[in-house]
Amino acid sequence: MYLTLPLIAAEIFVLFRAMLRPQREPTSRLAWVIVIIAAPFVGMIAYLMLGEARVSATRRQRGRAIDDRLVRPPHEPGAARAIADCPYDAPFALAQSVNRLGPTSGNRATLAADSNAAIDAIVADIDAARDHVHCIFYIWLDDCNGLKIKDGLIRAAERGVAVRVLADALGSRSLVRSAHWQAMTDCGAEMRVALPVGNLLWTMIRGRVDLRNHRKLVVIDGSIAWCGSQNAADPEFRVKPHYAPWVDVMTRWQGPVARDWQFLFVSDWMGEHGEDLSALLARPAPSGGGAIIAQVIGTGPTLPYPAMSACFAELIHSARRELVITTPYFVPDEALLFAILSAARRGVRVLLLLPARNDSRIVAAASRSHYGDLLKAGVELYEYGCGLLHAKTMVVDGKVGLVGSANLDRRSFELNFENNILFLDAEFAGQIRARQDEWLADCRRVSEEQVAAVSLLDRLWQNTLAMFGPLL
């Protein structure tokens, strides 16, 4: 009885905590309650470790102070009017509520030919930098492409350019511990680790060890911004060569959107105890010489709701003719899944491209648990067979698009810091759409007959794993 009473008290405490947690879907809350009741000790530990997207109080307070201090670039009335006059104003309005960054006009964008071409172009921009180079990488490997970036940053620092780099503590742990990291530091580059883990037990007590900075972000002189899905690594991705090549998309932006991209870097940099860079945001908006309207979306676990999921869903709801989505990890929440199914049911042609072989067996199985419902609603479902399709893209009606780091899974929605660009421009949307068609040519279409032929055991495995999705 002496041992039972404390256990019961602890279970009641954790149950109340799970039930009172704000911004959680009812299905997720119910799933955790069932786990805690069915397996009290294991369930309580699992909930305290994984049930909440907890950021340490110190980091959360520092983030709020930084966000309050940073001045947003002034909104552009012209861009706002152009958005208001089109049928896609709702996604941009919702996106503006996330970071208080409005749509910008006059931007120009270029789509890199492939992953290696993107790295070469990024290095060329670094070599041409005159004032500063800012980078954030989730995964940074010491392979060919990773060392190309390292060497470019060293050259920039040696000629007096201010080089500031953030690399995620877990995703880039090998490089952070290597001589390459020290070489960049020795030449004058300012190198910081994003979301350092330190003492594992203490980190788990204060927050969650798996809250990561998943952003891929490069800013050159405040006038050039790189956005996409690619890490600082070769497409052969030697840490997981069985799934190679990793097929990514990278876009190069010039214009006012680069200053807003800078906003995300400054916020992250200061959040990791870097110096105050807010003066960079007061500089005049750079000229892009283009006609693209673009808007920055930066999300993370410090926000009061899963904003990236909401922005995805709002964009999907705006589709009237065609919706094409590529993502490597498809574990949608209820709102996002409902948006996709609704689009197909109201007559929108919906194409969803996923990798045939996923580096996560759990994610692959959870994704396939939705295949039957997607196909019955009319979604055209394709699996890419020439590597791991890692590109995160969405194109609506050949006019509006979204590119960046966020996957269509709960980790990106609730646990990771992500960055995307939402844009309105038929020409650039057409370029992304053409790239999607290239991937489509290497896909196998999934049929209802194939899904129906899945064995009972496999279906049980898929649905069981899908049940654990809300436990994130």
Steps between C-alpha positions, in 0.01 A plus 500: 500500500795730579622471141156498342375832637789708361456328164128575496566863597761532227267343244220742591742792470621393154143425386388849595807645330422311178133600509571867570774549243383774260504482120486120480262313272231301688624176338852568623382581851284184508788285375729621776233452768452140386875433504543652847211296642590173324871509590530740793876505560614472138218726381586776748869495408418495128263794535744711700775427244302513174149624567567873500698723267673653802761769455695597810356801682826693456506446124132578465536828693808596300316427175205716598730787596683478168177483304366809678823690438544426131339753268308360206561646156217731396213337315468566128157641407549402136565136581205495740268641232618247243433215742159639593396504134572129444321188628803396710495779757406275795829300509703823494285658772548197725873491427530864604356418841785254570801735505332833424688507171285618211520413131779666300504590131767542235678174579689280258561126547713234331453125526827307528545222244580236764658456841862529387423805288330660801808451720729637229278807462486555877880481517524747210276741693715454809811576293335818370385619846629839610337563836365185664405136454237343725418127497283254688531128429320209660736234362853592399726215391873499431446366147572672169216755515532555873872578466435726201285717725758481780779613268286782360422627850869492592590700189229755583616539861863535396419794272312680777140400432294443816415130503238375745388138500246299699505120477257273682656320795366157401469518123854639459660341806782329307614819330465705820744262671742492207812694407300667222289688754813615682660606171208731427517640852876556474464704181256741663160355418249518785371147549213412732317178577121518478303341784801349679427180690771506769410275790237266359311447828489871581389581144214250530395649833492856364345418164523248215821383346331443162393863450727589208589789272408342166550819297709523184578868458770708332509881478770685307547874569134529590406496131516130400309222673513125445193295593422132457530148633870427454746451782872575469570156357542298182189347343666162564450579873759252622353471851199330338631384160238226462236763417715720275488713306309750711304714258465859620392840375680828567391849396702823488315823579584865447292792619319611815425141601873460574469755780214303655708181462766690693244557775484126567878471518533798733233357729669159515849650536406719793309208651830309516670789683639661187548875485211737430462516120173692495666792319520281188120496484486880485693513173308596184330214322723355226386524141409175332407619155221245472124470530456221756297563813657301783444458870718338768361246748713395796349258751607308807392355835505844662188601306163455674359276223629277215521789253670317214224238486241779499679681216522179295131430555396855411693485175344163415152638568569779249557254213239512225649304212816309594710424806840327480688405818838336554626405845725222635309463826121492492343465844228766487293630786121494467471853360753439225362161402147645489622784276658259250198269493261793465695645209480172309132453580406843369659425164853635537760279334724402793837334441699380800859382439674299774819291503458130428779422749506711813793521740248467783303174501264643759420807289463288187249272667306788657486674161365191325225463756337804332527366143155343491317816610706718266429283197129470574477880518658528156860591588757388242765330710853439372814342645839622380742217431832663406626586845345680794283788382593748773362816335221679683290683239141599446355665188137615478329567166836569336506843666583469869774296660673411823860381538720452802607265778168383648369149442134403518544324831442572865870542574521796263170637630567478873865422580731657240596855416418527128514763225298527179425758234146544368489666159261621232633495143382286211841489329697379802217270609521354151871428548434316825210320335726390213749361751216309666416351161862382467465317831160370392661333199702285742199407713273198515132579541335326794165338424208403720557138396857512635382644830224239526759226441705601806509211745300512821821494704649795309178695530497436873860621522422817302188589696667428834784739422254760371324480837820618665512813282299710748740402779755740360 
